[in-house]
Amino acid sequence: MENIYRPIKAKVENIIQETPNIKTFVLRPEEPMRFAAGQFMQVTYPGIGEAPFTPSSSMYQTETLEFSIMKAGQVTSLLHEQLKVGEYVGLRGPLGKGYEIDKWHGKEVFVVGGGVGLAPLRALLLALFHNINNYKKLYIRFGGRSPQDLSYKEQLKTWEKKDKIDMVVSVDRGDEKWKGKVGIVTTILEGSGIDPKNAVAIVCGPPIMMKFVTLKLVDLGFADNTIYLSMEKNMSCGVGKCFHCNVGPHLACKDGPVFTWDKVKVIPDPF
Amino acid sequence: MVGHFISIENLEALVKELLKTQIVYAPVPHVYNENTLTFSKINTENLGQIVLNKFRTVDSPKQFIYKLLETVSQYFGDKEYDIKAPALVLLGVKACDLSAIEVLSRVFGEGEFKDAFYQKRRDNLLIISSDCDDATPNCFCTLVGGKPYPEKGYDLNLSPLEDGYAVDIGSPKGEAFVSSWKKFFTDLSLVGRNKQEDNRQAILEKVEEINKEYSFKSSLDEIHKKSLDTSAWKEITKTCVECSACNRVCPSCTCFLLLDQGKSPNLERLKVWDFCLQSSYTKVAGGANPRGKLSQRLENRYECKFNYSYERLGRYTCVGCGRCIECCMGNIDMRKAFKIQEKAVLLGAKLK
């Protein structure tokens, strides 16, 4: 029987500083690891521990995987401070279920992200761009604390110019160079012209932002089962055994990490 | 043949025989308190102290199949980890614990990912269970759909009769065991099952009598569904001190944590029991904690056992052993908690 707790060795090929506290790690696993957008993996800092991350690279890029990681806890601090190009980490996965992107054909897709929540959404957007004609239109609404806290700045500029894309980026606090919107992400959700009756919304960001964006989307007329939320909980095993990540009767690692609002709203304190 | 019979003398002789080649654990009275039983490793000296029937042990048999702490990976090399799990014979397991083992087997052994560590230990276990003929004041198996005597989940079950036991076979492993130790067993039809049935009826009535004040108008899953987020949880949690003893003694709690340690190249990953009542259990690195309040965590524990499990596995994962009542220094009694929940549901309280 295969050992479900064993990490696979992955070489660090590159490290990109995205923002003061987010780095993208480009990893080359020794065994092939294919994933679907929305699935996650456990990244091991050897001898210290694991933490779950959704790759931020395209599912169509198969040799290497990219993880954009914010410095927050023990594992992520070591990844940021100690890990060097050429060294090794461990990977377990892919785990969980991917986004149901095939169910969204012919619809408008409203993608809302905040902070490091842009990382899994980049993987999702790259998957959607790959077959863009399957979708009516993509609306992208990203928020960050300040201009320097926005990841993928160069990429965002190229996305903005693509067909069928309506993108607005806002920051809580601007600076002298910032020409975009200022305000928390909930303030840029209105007036898009999207038809919630033929649309889905995908949300990823800090818990507090997820909560208010969800309430706003409901207010805008999105049905509960069309709002997809990334419930990234304190996770340990990632394979549905340890129960750390339970969201009511569901396990974020096995049944998620993406849940629609109708599944989550009946649970006390989902965020 | 209606079944097998083993005399008291033959059972002792059989265990003696087993001890030559096998590791055997069985309930033995605790050295400081003869009214409590603990699983002990049997040898020729304590063989005579085995208490096969009575009621469940203080410690659950979970310890033999799901270790408090074990190494599950030495990182990159071990695709098939060499799991050290010697064959064990467990004697005197009670119905509640068999039910809990079923929960463990479903959590660890079902689904896309299977836990090889649990599976190997479970496969290497021979379970010889036995009927209860007594109950502790905290036993409540009858409230959660159980009975104080085994009906499934065993390899062999022993029900006390005059001078011996009725032996029921519950698995091919049990069948093979009886045929390889044939000389110790005789035909049950010579003595009959009447006493087994009488005993079972008597102990069932005793457990029902102990729990007679705890009858509920709706099922426990319904009560739990409706009591979500009510004022009941604040009241139930009043005396909880977050010690997590209930988590630790529970035969069906499965939560664990993976912990890594060592310095390259000597690295290892440990799987350690973890406890949902602890505040760190759900806290994320960013600082948010979806169950920051103790009442939310205790609520989640109950919902996990009676509501979420019902949705996930189609059964309660509480088996009514009452160990959590016995060990609670805050005197929290699940059965009384159900009453408080029922009351809150009836009042329609939605306070926090």
Interface residues (C-beta under 8 A of the other chain):
Chain A: M1 E2 N3 I4 Y5 R6 P7 I8 K9 E30 T44 Y45 P46 G47 I48 G49 E50 A51 M70 A72 G73 Q74 V75 T76 G90 P206 P207 I208 E232 K233 N234 S236 C237 V239 G240 K241 C242 F243 H244 N246 G248 P249 K254 V266 I267 P268 D269 P270 F271
Chain B: V72 S73 Y75 F76 D78 K79 E80 Y81 V107 F108 G111 E112 F113 K114 D115 A116 Q119 K120 L228 D229 T254 C255 F256 L257 L258 L259 D260 Q261 G262 K263 S264 L267 R269 K271 D274 C276 Y281 T282 K283 V284 A285 G286 A288 P290 R291 Q296 E299 N300 E303 C304 N307 Y308 S309 E311 R312
